[in-house]
Amino acid sequence: MEPESFFHVAIKVEDPEPAAEFYREHLDAEVLERRRAAESDDQFAVDAVVLGIADKRVYLFDRAPYEAAGLVEEQPLGFLHFGYVVEDGIEETFARLADDGVEIVMEPAVYGDKRIAFFVAPGDIRIELIEYLEDGSSA
């Protein structure tokens, strides 16, 4: 697997809105998107603010999508994971990772207009792979 690009870092905060204001004030962050758990009907319902800072994104979550889905215990505040975009083949990549004995946090699942999946790297670092769906469908 060769990631196409480094996409984001995810951080768990008590409340994404005041945290976003901090990044706007001190790092000139631009709010790109807001998500509300109350407005979601999927298993990954979270409150989040997505920021653009320099040439990358920072996701501020009240809890990680894999935490909201009940796939892991409650995570502490702070760093959650890195996200990398892959062109395609996320299913095959995760099958290979599992065959190699890599700990899988979340199998590939549709999340909005993308397929996402998480695994664990040395040092207990979670890594997300993101594959954009061409037509917004789940296939």
PEZI-V654263 format. One record per pair of residues at least 12 apart in sequence whose C-alpha atoms are under 10 Angstrom apart, sorted by the first residue. I is the first residue (numbers start at 1). J is the second residue. D is the distance in Angstrom with one decimal. If there is no record, write none. Layout:
i->(I I)
j->(J J)
d->(D D)
This chain:
i->(1 1 1 1 1 1 1 1 1 2 2 2 2 3 3 3 3 3 3 3 3 4 4 4 4 4 4 4 5 5 5 5 5 5 6 6 6 6 6 6 6 6 7 7 7 7 7 7 7 7 7 7 7 7 8 8 8 8 8 8 8 8 8 8 8 8 8 8 8 9 9 9 9 9 9 9 9 9 9 9 9 9 10 10 10 10 10 10 10 10 10 10 10 10 10 10 10 10 11 11 11 11 11 11 11 11 11 11 11 11 11 11 11 12 12 12 12 12 12 12 12 12 12 12 12 12 12 13 13 13 13 13 13 13 13 13 13 13 14 14 14 14 14 14 14 15 15 15 15 15 15 15 16 16 16 16 16 16 16 16 16 16 16 17 17 17 17 17 17 17 19 19 19 20 20 20 20 20 20 20 23 23 23 23 24 24 24 27 27 27 28 28 28 28 29 29 29 29 29 29 29 30 30 30 30 30 30 31 31 31 31 31 31 31 32 32 32 32 32 32 32 32 33 33 33 33 33 33 34 34 34 34 34 34 34 35 35 35 35 35 36 36 37 37 42 42 42 42 42 43 43 43 43 43 43 43 44 44 44 44 44 44 44 44 44 44 45 45 45 45 45 45 45 45 46 46 46 46 46 46 46 46 46 47 47 47 47 47 47 48 48 48 48 48 48 49 49 57 58 58 59 59 59 59 60 60 60 61 61 61 62 63 63 63 63 64 64 65 65 65 66 66 66 66 66 67 67 69 71 71 72 72 79 79 80 80 80 80 81 81 81 81 81 81 81 81 82 82 82 82 82 82 83 83 83 83 83 83 83 83 84 84 84 84 84 84 85 85 85 85 85 85 85 86 86 86 86 86 86 87 87 87 87 87 88 88 88 88 88 89 90 90 90 90 90 90 90 90 90 91 91 91 91 91 91 91 93 93 94 94 94 94 94 94 94 95 97 97 98 102 102 102 102 103 103 103 103 103 103 103 104 104 104 104 104 104 104 105 105 105 105 105 105 105 106 106 106 106 107 108 108 108 108 109 109 110 110 110 110 110 110 110 110 111 111 111 111 111 112 112 112 112 112 113 113 113 113 113 113 113 113 114 114 114 114 114 114 114 114 114 114 115 115 115 115 115 115 115 115 115 116 116 116 116 116 117 117 117 118)
j->(86 87 88 89 90 92 93 94 96 84 85 86 87 83 84 85 86 87 88 129 130 84 85 86 87 88 130 131 83 84 85 86 87 130 56 57 82 83 84 85 86 129 55 56 57 58 82 83 84 85 86 128 129 130 50 51 52 53 55 56 57 58 59 81 82 83 84 85 128 56 57 58 59 60 79 80 81 82 83 84 127 128 48 50 57 58 59 60 61 63 64 78 79 80 81 82 83 128 48 58 59 60 61 62 63 64 76 77 78 79 80 81 82 48 59 60 61 62 63 64 75 76 77 78 79 80 81 48 59 60 61 62 63 76 77 78 79 80 60 61 62 63 76 77 78 47 48 49 60 61 62 63 34 35 47 48 49 50 59 60 61 62 63 34 47 48 49 60 61 62 49 60 61 48 49 50 51 58 59 60 51 52 53 58 51 52 53 52 53 54 51 52 53 54 50 51 52 53 54 57 58 50 51 52 53 54 57 49 50 51 52 53 57 58 49 50 51 52 53 57 58 59 48 49 50 51 52 59 47 48 49 50 51 59 60 47 48 49 50 61 48 49 62 68 68 69 110 111 112 65 66 67 68 69 70 111 63 64 65 66 67 68 69 70 110 111 63 64 65 66 67 68 69 111 61 62 63 64 65 66 67 68 69 60 61 62 63 64 65 60 61 62 63 64 65 61 62 83 82 83 80 81 82 83 78 79 80 77 78 80 77 75 76 77 80 80 81 106 111 116 105 106 107 117 118 105 106 106 105 106 105 106 125 126 125 126 127 128 118 119 120 124 125 126 127 128 118 125 126 127 128 129 116 117 118 126 127 128 129 130 116 127 128 129 130 131 114 116 128 129 130 131 132 116 128 129 130 131 132 129 130 131 132 133 115 130 131 132 133 131 107 108 109 115 116 117 129 130 131 107 108 109 115 116 117 131 108 129 106 107 108 117 118 119 129 107 119 120 119 119 120 121 122 118 119 120 121 122 124 126 117 118 119 120 121 126 127 117 118 119 120 126 127 128 118 119 120 128 119 128 129 130 131 130 138 130 131 132 133 136 137 138 139 130 132 133 136 138 132 133 136 137 138 131 132 133 134 135 136 137 138 129 130 131 132 133 134 135 136 137 138 129 130 131 132 133 136 137 138 139 128 129 130 131 132 129 130 131 130)
d->(8.0 9.6 9.5 8.4 8.9 9.4 6.7 9.9 9.7 9.7 9.3 7.1 8.7 9.8 6.1 5.8 4.8 7.4 9.6 8.2 9.3 7.3 5.5 5.1 6.3 9.6 9.8 9.8 8.9 5.8 5.4 7.3 9.3 9.9 7.9 9.4 8.0 6.4 4.7 6.5 9.3 9.7 9.1 6.2 6.4 8.7 7.8 5.4 5.2 6.2 9.9 9.6 9.4 8.7 9.4 9.4 9.3 9.9 9.7 6.0 4.7 5.5 7.0 8.5 5.9 5.0 7.1 9.2 9.3 8.3 6.8 5.2 6.3 8.8 7.8 7.7 6.0 4.6 6.1 9.2 9.5 9.5 9.9 9.2 8.6 5.9 4.6 6.1 7.2 9.8 8.2 8.5 6.2 5.3 5.3 6.4 7.8 9.8 9.8 7.4 6.1 5.1 6.1 8.5 8.7 8.4 9.9 7.4 5.2 4.6 5.2 7.4 9.4 9.2 8.4 5.9 4.8 5.5 5.8 7.0 8.1 7.4 4.9 5.0 6.3 6.3 9.6 9.4 9.9 6.4 6.1 5.4 7.7 8.9 5.5 6.5 9.1 10.0 9.3 8.2 5.7 8.6 9.9 7.2 9.5 8.2 8.5 9.5 8.4 7.8 5.9 9.7 9.2 9.9 7.1 5.8 5.9 9.1 8.9 5.4 6.0 6.3 9.8 9.1 9.2 8.1 6.9 8.5 9.7 9.8 8.9 7.5 9.7 9.4 6.8 8.3 7.4 9.5 9.3 7.3 8.3 9.7 8.3 9.5 8.5 9.4 8.8 9.8 7.0 8.6 9.8 8.8 7.0 8.5 9.6 6.0 5.5 4.8 7.7 9.2 9.1 8.5 5.4 5.0 6.7 9.2 9.4 7.0 6.1 4.7 6.4 9.1 9.7 9.7 7.7 5.5 5.4 6.3 10.0 8.7 9.8 9.9 8.2 5.9 5.0 7.2 9.4 9.4 7.7 5.7 4.5 6.2 9.0 9.7 9.6 5.3 5.0 6.4 8.3 9.2 6.6 8.9 9.6 9.5 9.8 8.8 9.8 8.5 9.6 8.0 8.8 9.8 6.8 5.1 8.6 9.5 9.5 8.1 4.7 6.8 8.1 5.4 5.4 9.1 9.9 7.7 9.0 9.1 6.9 9.7 9.7 6.3 7.9 10.0 6.8 6.5 6.2 7.2 6.6 9.9 9.2 6.7 9.6 8.4 5.9 5.6 7.5 9.3 9.7 5.4 4.5 6.4 8.3 9.2 10.0 6.8 9.3 9.5 9.6 9.9 9.5 9.7 9.9 9.9 9.5 9.7 9.6 9.5 9.7 8.9 8.7 7.5 9.1 8.6 8.9 7.1 8.9 9.5 9.2 9.9 7.5 6.6 9.9 9.1 8.3 9.8 9.9 9.3 6.9 7.0 7.4 9.1 9.2 9.5 8.1 6.9 8.9 10.0 8.7 9.6 9.3 9.9 6.6 4.9 5.4 6.8 9.5 8.2 6.8 5.1 6.0 8.7 9.2 9.6 8.9 8.9 6.0 4.5 5.9 6.9 9.8 7.7 6.2 5.1 6.0 8.8 9.9 9.3 8.4 5.8 4.6 6.0 7.9 9.9 10.0 6.5 5.9 5.4 8.1 9.8 8.4 6.1 7.6 9.7 9.7 8.9 6.0 8.1 9.1 8.2 9.5 7.0 9.9 8.0 8.2 7.9 7.3 7.9 6.8 8.3 6.5 9.6 9.4 9.9 8.9 9.9 9.9 9.5 9.6 7.3 7.7 8.0 8.8 8.3 9.4 9.2 8.3 10.0 9.2 7.1 6.9 7.7 9.5 9.0 5.8 5.4 7.9 9.9 9.6 9.5 8.4 6.3 4.3 6.4 9.6 9.2 9.7 7.7 5.2 5.0 6.9 7.9 9.2 9.4 5.0 6.9 9.8 9.1 8.4 9.8 8.6 9.0 9.3 9.9 8.4 9.8 9.3 9.5 8.7 9.3 8.5 6.1 9.0 9.5 9.7 9.9 9.9 9.0 9.3 9.1 7.6 9.1 9.3 8.9 6.2 5.7 8.2 8.1 4.9 7.4 8.5 9.9 6.5 5.5 4.3 5.1 8.6 9.8 7.3 8.7 8.3 8.2 5.9 5.1 6.3 6.8 9.7 9.7 7.7 9.4 6.7 5.7 4.7 6.4 8.6 5.5 6.9 9.0 9.1)
